[in-house]
Amino acid sequence: MTEVEATTPVAGADDAIALAAAVHRSVVEAVRGKDEVVRLAVVALLAGGHLLVEDLPGTGKTLLAKSLAAALGGRFGRVQCTPDLLPSDITGTSVFSPADASWTFRPGPLFANVVLVDEVNRASPRTQAALLEPMEEHQATVDGETHPLPRPFFCIATQNPHGQVGTFPLPESQLDRFALVVSMGLPGRDAEREILTGHGGTDAFAALHPVTTPEAVARAADVVHHVWCAPALVDYVLDLVDATRTSPQLSVGASPRAAVGLLQAARAHAVVSGRAHVTPDDVQAVAVAALAHRVGVGGVASTVAAAPILRSIVAATPVPRP
């Protein structure tokens, strides 16, 4: 067995692999023709990160988020972002009770296992900033008191392309909180036919049932942290990150946190692919989704502009060999 292929037994790996497969099978029943997008969504979940889905209205962004939440079970929260949305509408607020002269915290929709933040870039920058602490530290501070979020806490945000009426660009600090960014794209003709005839889309979503529990998802995420990654593959991740920093086409390269996120996503992709060890294919499969929102093109963050540049970097970076 080679260094890249070498692996050691990981406790709970088989359960994590089975869980990932069950969630994927369930979600693709509703989200037809988007197997790879669903796969990356499960990767973000098991990596312990968050997912940003961006595309035009009507391409299935909200359906993906709701289908994933339905498959996971647990508590589900939804935030429909509008320009007048307040931070307290997300995190919750403290309410005064005259009867006993006490304050009681009433949690907002953020306090759930799966939170759908729909059209996040329609919220004002002030409201967007209310998500920074919860997404990074899995806690929310309201009126000076810190409240822990449930585990797992998985935020799925959707956004329409910047430039549409009523949108605010997400700042780099907000984008960096997402483990992966994916684009839905249009379904193929066969998949769209299934949606039109009721074998996919919202009709199929109504029949989805939980296939796991939040506790099982939390255990699977712990397993992902221990998935074997050979030293040569760690160097491969570092080579890719270094290439983004020296590329003349990128004005801002990937940060050390981006490198950590890429490696963690590669570990999760290995589990979703049915393995308890990372291969170069896992790194390549998640590289663009893990880095496109964390680099700059012309001084701004643009996943659309960064994606082809990153694909060329992945193609040009030598792959570890046995």
N, C-alpha and C positions, 0 to 999 in steps of 0.2 A: 504494500500500500504506500502511495507517495505521500509527500509532506502535505500537498494540497488536499489530498483525499483522506488523510489520516483523521480518525475521529475516536473519541472516547464515549462510553455510554452516558447519556444524559437522562437523569431520572425524570419521568413524566413526559418524555419526548413523544412517545407513541400516542398518549392522550391528546397532546397539543396538536399533533399532526391530524388526528381524527377529528378534533374540534374544528380546525381550519377547513378541512374538506367538507364537513357538514354545513358550516356557515356559507361557504362558497356555493355549494349545490342549492341551498335554499334561496340565496339572493338572486342567482341567475335565472330562477324560475320567473321572476318578475322583470328583472333588468336583462332583456334579451339582446343577444348579439354583442355584449360588452364583457366577455369573460375576463379580459386582461384588466379592465378598469375595476371590476369586482375583486379580482385577485389583489390588486394594489391596495384596495380599500381594506381588505382583511390583513394585508401586510402592515398597514399603518396602525390598525387596531392592536395586533400582537406585538408590534414594536413599542407599544406604550406611548405612541404619539397621537397626532391629530391629522385630519384630512381636509384639504381644501379642494373643492370641485368647481372648476370654472368653465363656462361655456355659455352659449346663447340660451335664452328662455325656450323651454319646450323640448329640451334634449334629454331629460330624465335625471337631472341633478337631484331634485328633491325625492324622486322615487328611489334612487340609489340609497340615500340616507335613511329613508323610512323603512325600506326593505331590510337594510342591515340592522337597524334597531329592532325590527320585528323578529329577526332571526336570533338576536342575542337575548331578548327578554330583559328583565330588570326594569328600572325606571327610565322613562323617556321624557325628555323635555324639548320644547320647541320654542324658538325665538324668531318671530317674523320681523326682520329689520326694516325700519322706516326712518326718514330723516329726523322725526321728532321723538324717537325712542330714547329713553333715559337709562343711564347705567343701573339705577335701582330696579328698572323693569327686568333686568337680566339677573342681577345678583340677589335681589330681595331687599327688604327694608325692615327697620325696627318700628313697631307699633306700640304706642303708649296706652296702657289700660288704666282708666281712672278708678276702677273698682279697687285695685290694690296698689295703685301708683307705681306700676312696674312697666318695664319695656320688654316686649316679646319679639324675637326675630322671626320674621316670616320669609322663608327661603323662596327665591325665585326659580324659574325653570332651569337655571344653571345647575341646581343640585339634583342631578340625575346621572345614571350610568352612561346614557347616550344622549347627547344634546345636539339637536339640529339648529344651527344658526343660519337661517335662510336669507339669502341676498345680503351677506354681511357688509358688502361695500355700499349698501344704501343707508347704513347707520352712520351717524356723525363720527368724526375722529374721537371725540370725547367718549362716546359709547363704545367704540371699537377698543379703546384703551382699557375698558373695564374687563376685557377678556384676557389681558396680558398675564396678570397674576394667576388666575385659575388655570390657564393652559400650561404655564410653566411650573407652578408650585402646587397645583391641585388643592388650592384653598382660595377662599374669598374673604377679604376684609371689608366689613360693613360697620360704619359708625365706630371705628377703632377696635372692633372685635373680630378676631380671625376664626373662620368656620371651615373645617375640613370638608372636602368634597368626597362623595362616595368613590369606592374603588371597584371596578375600573371607572375612570372618567374619560370618555371618548367624545371629542368635539368634531362634528362634521359640519363644516361651513361651505355654503355655496355662494358663488358670486357671478354676476354678469360681467361681460367684458367692460373694462374701464373705458369711459367715453360715452356710454349710454346715459340718457337723461336721468339725473338724480343719483349718480354714483360718486363715491369718494374713494380715491386710491388707498389701498392698504399700505401703511408704512412698512419699511424693512423690518423693524422690530416685531411687528405683528406677523408678517409673512414667515419669519424665522421660527415662530412657534409651531408651525405645521411641519409634520414629518414628511409628508408627501403632498404634491399638487398634481392633480390629474385633470384631463379634459375629456368630456363625454364623447363628443363627436356624434355624427349622425349614424343611426343603425344601418346595417345592410338591408337589402331589399327583402330577403327571407325573414329576417328578424322583425322588420317593420310590418310585414304581412301578419306575423304571429300577434303583434300588438293590435293590429286592426281587427283581427278575428277573435280577440279575447283570450288568446293563449299566452299573453305576456302583458306587461304594463300594469295599469291600476287594477284590471280585472284579476290578474294573477296575484297581485299584492294582497288582495282581500282574503286569500286562502293561506297566506303565510302564517306559520306558527313558530314559536321559539324552539330552537334546536339545541340550545345550551343555556347556561346560567351565568350571571355576572361573576360568581365565585370561580367557576371553571375558566372563564376568560382571564381572570386575574392570575390564576395558577399557570395558565398557558403563557401569559406574558412573562412571568417569572422564569419559565423554562427557556424562553427565547434568549434571555440574557446569558444563558450558559451554553448555547449552541456553539460547537467547536468551529473555530476559525483559525486556519493555519497562519503562522507568521508571514509566509509569502503573500497571503491574501490581505493581511493588514498593510503590508508594504504596497500592495496594489491599490488599496484605497487611498493611501497617502500619495501615491504617484498621480492618481486622478485629481485629487484635491490640489496638489502642487501645479498640475497642468492648467487648472482654472486660474491660478494666481499669476501665471506667466503668459497666458494667452493674450495676444495683442487685440483679440476681438472682444475681450471682456474687460470692462473698466474696474470691476470689483470681483475678486476671487472668493472662493468658498472659505468660510471661517473654520476654526477647530471644532466648533459645535456642529457645523455641517458635516465634518468628517465623522464625528461620533454618530450623528444621525444616519449617515450613509451606511456605516458598518452595522448599526442596529437594524436598519431596514433590510440589509442583506441577510442577516440572521433570521429575521422573520420570514423573508421570502423562501429561505431554505425549508423552514417548517411548512409553509403553505405548499411547497413543492414536494413534500413528503420525505424530507431528509433532516437528519440531526447534525449536519455539517455543511459549512458554506463552500460553494464553488465559485469560480470566476463568473459563471453564468448568473448567479444570484446578484453579484455586485453590478454587473452590466444591466440586469433587468430593472433595477431600481435607481440607477445612477441619475438619469435625467429627472425623474419625478422627485428625487431627494435633493437635487441641487439647483434646478432651474429657477426656483423662487429665491435662492440664496446667493445668487451672483448678479452682477450688474452689467448691463449693455448700454453704453453711451451715458453712463451715470445714473440710470434708472433701473429698477427691477422690472423685467418683462419676461415672463415665462415663455411667451410665444417667440420672442427674439432669441432667448437663451437656449431653447431646446435644440435647434439644429447645430448650434456651436458645440453644445455638450455632447451631442451624438458624434460629431467629428472628433472630439477629444477622446471619447471612449474608443472609437475605432482606431485611433492613432497610438494609444497607450499600450505598450507591450503587456501581454497577458502572462501571468505566472505559468511556467511549464513544469512538469514532473522532473 
